[in-house]
Amino acid sequence: MRQALIASHTDHDCLSEKTAGMRYNVPPFEVPMPALLTDRVFWPNHSVEMSGVYRVSHEHDHAPADEVLCIRGEMFPRCNRCGGKAKFMLHSEVRHVKELPHFQKAA
């Protein structure tokens, strides 16, 4: 028997009589990352440890904060205006296709 997640009363109205008594196992949509990674600030000219979407903010807010893709093994880039004072914080881990063994070139 599956682990249960019971539909809420608002969802219950949409269920047919056949499925009204059933319970559903719903996988989590998001797996939280360790706080060590999401709370860390990364700086330009340092190596990207994990590919993903990073939130970048600038010194003195001369440019709006933005979300950017950074690839593991590359360097966090410098800002043309604030240089090495741009800050990068990991928003969500995303693997680059080249990091998957099925897409790596054979030796």
C-alpha positions as CSV (number, residue, x, y, z in Angstrom):
1,M,0.0,0.0,0.0
2,R,1.3,3.5,-0.9
3,Q,2.2,6.1,1.7
4,A,-0.8,8.5,2.0
5,L,-1.3,12.1,1.2
6,I,-4.9,12.9,1.6
7,A,-6.5,15.5,-0.7
8,S,-7.6,18.7,1.0
9,H,-11.3,19.6,1.1
10,T,-10.8,22.0,-1.9
11,D,-9.3,19.2,-3.9
12,H,-12.0,16.8,-2.8
13,D,-14.6,18.6,-4.8
14,C,-12.8,17.8,-8.0
15,L,-12.5,14.1,-7.3
16,S,-14.9,11.6,-8.8
17,E,-16.7,9.1,-6.5
18,K,-14.4,6.4,-7.8
19,T,-11.2,8.3,-6.6
20,A,-12.6,10.2,-3.7
21,G,-11.5,7.6,-1.1
22,M,-8.0,7.0,-2.7
23,R,-4.9,8.3,-1.3
24,Y,-2.0,9.6,-3.4
25,N,1.8,9.4,-3.0
26,V,3.1,12.8,-4.3
27,P,6.8,13.2,-4.8
28,P,8.4,16.4,-3.4
29,F,8.6,19.2,-6.0
30,E,11.8,20.7,-4.6
31,V,14.5,19.2,-2.5
32,P,16.1,21.7,-0.2
33,M,19.8,22.3,-0.6
34,P,22.1,22.3,2.3
35,A,22.2,25.7,4.0
36,L,26.0,25.7,3.6
37,L,25.6,26.2,-0.2
38,T,22.5,28.5,-0.3
39,D,23.8,30.8,2.5
40,R,27.3,31.2,1.1
41,V,28.4,34.2,-0.8
42,F,30.7,33.6,-3.8
43,W,32.9,36.3,-5.3
44,P,34.3,37.0,-8.8
45,N,37.5,35.2,-9.8
46,H,36.6,32.2,-7.6
47,S,35.9,28.8,-9.1
48,V,32.2,27.8,-9.4
49,E,31.8,24.7,-7.2
50,M,28.3,23.8,-8.4
51,S,26.5,24.5,-11.6
52,G,23.3,26.4,-11.1
53,V,21.3,29.5,-11.1
54,Y,22.9,32.2,-8.9
55,R,21.5,35.5,-7.7
56,V,24.0,38.2,-8.4
57,S,23.9,41.6,-6.6
58,H,26.2,44.6,-7.2
59,E,27.9,47.0,-4.8
60,H,25.9,50.2,-4.3
61,D,23.1,48.6,-6.3
62,H,24.3,50.2,-9.5
63,A,22.5,47.4,-11.4
64,P,19.4,45.4,-10.4
65,A,19.9,42.0,-8.8
66,D,19.5,39.2,-11.4
67,E,19.6,35.5,-11.7
68,V,22.4,34.0,-13.8
69,L,23.6,30.6,-14.8
70,C,27.1,29.7,-13.7
71,I,28.9,26.5,-14.7
72,R,31.0,24.3,-12.4
73,G,34.7,24.7,-13.0
74,E,34.4,28.1,-14.6
75,M,35.2,31.3,-12.7
76,F,32.6,33.7,-11.3
77,P,32.9,36.8,-13.6
78,R,33.9,40.3,-12.6
79,C,31.4,43.1,-13.1
80,N,32.6,45.8,-15.5
81,R,31.6,48.5,-13.0
82,C,32.0,47.2,-9.4
83,G,34.7,44.6,-10.3
84,G,35.3,42.0,-7.7
85,K,32.6,43.3,-5.4
86,A,29.6,41.6,-7.1
87,K,28.1,38.9,-4.9
88,F,26.8,35.5,-6.1
89,M,24.5,33.3,-4.0
90,L,23.3,29.9,-5.2
91,H,19.5,30.0,-5.9
92,S,19.1,26.5,-7.4
93,E,21.4,23.7,-8.4
94,V,21.2,22.8,-12.1
95,R,23.6,20.4,-13.8
96,H,25.1,21.3,-17.1
97,V,24.6,18.6,-19.8
98,K,28.3,18.1,-20.0
99,E,28.4,17.0,-16.3
100,L,26.2,14.0,-17.1
101,P,28.2,10.8,-18.0
102,H,25.8,10.0,-20.9
103,F,26.9,13.1,-22.7
104,Q,30.6,13.1,-22.1
105,K,33.0,12.4,-25.0
106,A,34.5,8.9,-25.0
107,A,38.3,8.9,-24.5
